[in-house]
Amino acid sequence: MTISLNTDAVEHARELIRAGKVDGNDLGDWSAEKPTAEGEDVFIANNGWDAYAKWHLGIDEEADPRTKKAYSFPYGDFVEVHRAGVIAAESRAGEYKHTEIEKAAKELLDLIDKDK
């Protein structure tokens, strides 16, 4: 299992941030705010795997792209980028030495905070 940066997801997040689609509340618990497994299933059924992938900064190129296992480091709720989600992704990426993902998350945070 090799997790790499999902550049399509980074670009998607940038577009959302530039469009103002950001939940800037970082006081909440991201693990409680992120989409549930059932919510993910509904999103995939309605929008497909490519759309699901764009909400995850990490991708396992060795995994089947039509499984949730292929995607990691979620950053939003399928509507908005959540600052708390980006912080969680940056922290976890740093913890597990995924430096490209950590750097991308930091850049997204900077972009979010630029508008504050």
N, C-alpha and C positions, 0 to 999 in steps of 0.2 A: 504494500500500500504506500504509494507516494502521492502526497498532497501537494498540488502546485497552485499558483495564483490563477484564478478565473478572471482573465482580463475583460471578458464580456460583462461580468458582474460588476467589476470596478467602474466600467464606463456607464453601465446602467445606474449605479448609485450616484455617480457624478451628475448625470442628467436629472435625476430626481432631486438632488440637492439644489442644483441650479434653478430648478422649477419651483423650489420652495416646499417640496413634499418631504418635510422632515418633522419628526417628533423629537423636539429638543430636550425632553424631560429625561435627565440621566439619574434621577433620584430613585426611579423605580427598579424593580428586580427584573432584569432582562429574562431570566429563566422563567419568570411568571408571565411576562409580556409577550414573549415570542409565540409564533403560531403553534397550536397544538398539532399532534400527529393527524388528527381528524381534519383540522383546518388545512393542513398541507395536502391531504388526500383530495379534498374538495377543490383546492386551487389547481392541483395537477389535472384532475378530471376536467376542469373547465378551461384550462389554459395550456396544458401540455408540459412536457419535461423541459423543453428549451426555456420557457418562461420561468419555471421553477429554478432552474440552474442560475438564472440571472440574479437571484436573491441570495446567493452564497459565494463568498469570496474564495473558498477553497474547492478544488475539484480533484478527484482521484481518477487520473486518466486510465488506470488499470481496471477500475470498477465498471460495471454495466451502467451506462449513462441513463438507463431507464429505471434506476433504483435510487432510493434516497441515500444509500450508502456512498454513492459517488460524490455527494455534496456536503460541504462543511462550512463552518463560519458564517452562519446566517446573520444578516444585518438589518432586516426589516420585516414588516408584517404583510407584505404583498400589496401594500398601498403606499406606505411611507418608509423612508430610512429612519431608523430609530438610533438616536445618539447612544443610548445605552447598549444597543446591539453592536454598534461599531466599537465601543469601548470594550465590550466583552470579547469581540473578535480579536482586537489588538492584543489584549491581555493574554488570551489563550494561545494565540499564534506565537507570542513571545515566549510563553511557558514551554511550548513544544518545539521551539526553534524553527518555526516557519517564517523566516525573515522576510521573504517577499510579501507574504500576506500581512505580517505585522506592519511593514512599511506602508503598504497600500491603505490599511485601516487608519494609520496615523495621518496620512495625506487626506483621507476622507474626513477625519475629525477636524483637521485644519480648515478644510473647505466649509464644513458645517459652522465652525466657530468664527470664520471670517465674516459671516453675515450677522453675528450677534452685536 
